[in-house]
Amino acid sequence: RKIVRKNADCKYRFTPRGFLWLKSKVHTNFREKYKKWDRKWRVVFFDIPENMARQRIAFRRKLKYLGFYPLQKSVFVFPYPCEEEVSDLAKPLGIQDYIDLITADSLGGREDELIRNFVL
């Protein structure tokens, strides 16, 4: 299906098509778990110190990998309950004290863009 490719180091990596496939599977998993969107947004924001830059980059990558939508470099949005998943990402990196998650009813003018992104 051309979703993975073997590189010169004999390692397998997702192709751009593969990342789209993976994103759809992650969203499908959350949809199956929660069945219906509760019309609330989960907003994850963080302020991780510069001396923990590697952890910050890793956390940001993992959020994107799970399908979170970046509103800013340190603000991500997701439509389903995800407190446990965010905590599971932050703890091994030792950054849980620098991360907050709020639940919001509206995201203002960007809400239509997010609804289209998450296909809600």
C-alpha positions, 0 to 999 in steps of 0.5 A, spaced: 500 500 500 506 504 499 505 506 507 512 504 509 519 504 505 525 501 507 531 506 507 538 505 506 540 503 513 535 497 512 530 501 517 523 502 515 519 509 515 512 511 514 511 515 507 507 521 507 501 516 505 503 512 511 503 518 516 496 520 513 494 512 514 496 512 521 493 519 523 486 516 520 487 509 525 489 514 531 482 518 530 478 511 528 481 508 535 479 514 539 472 515 535 471 507 537 472 509 544 468 515 545 463 513 539 460 520 539 464 527 540 462 531 546 463 538 542 468 539 547 475 541 545 481 539 549 487 544 549 494 542 551 499 547 552 506 547 555 512 551 557 518 547 557 524 550 559 530 551 554 534 546 558 529 540 556 529 542 549 530 535 547 524 533 551 520 538 548 521 536 541 519 529 543 513 531 546 511 535 540 512 530 535 508 525 539 502 529 540 503 530 532 503 523 531 497 522 535 493 527 531 493 533 535 492 539 531 497 545 533 494 551 534 501 554 536 508 551 537 506 550 544 498 549 544 495 543 541 488 541 540 484 534 540 476 533 540 476 527 545 478 526 552 486 525 552 488 526 559 491 519 560 494 519 553 498 526 555 500 524 561 503 517 559 507 521 554 509 526 559 511 522 565 517 518 561 520 525 559 519 528 566 516 534 563 509 533 566 510 539 571 510 543 565 504 541 561 497 543 562 490 541 559 484 544 559 477 543 556 473 548 552 467 549 549 469 553 543 475 555 540 472 561 536 474 563 529 478 557 528 473 552 530 471 550 523 478 549 521 479 544 526 472 540 525 474 539 518 481 537 520 478 532 525 472 530 520 467 531 526 
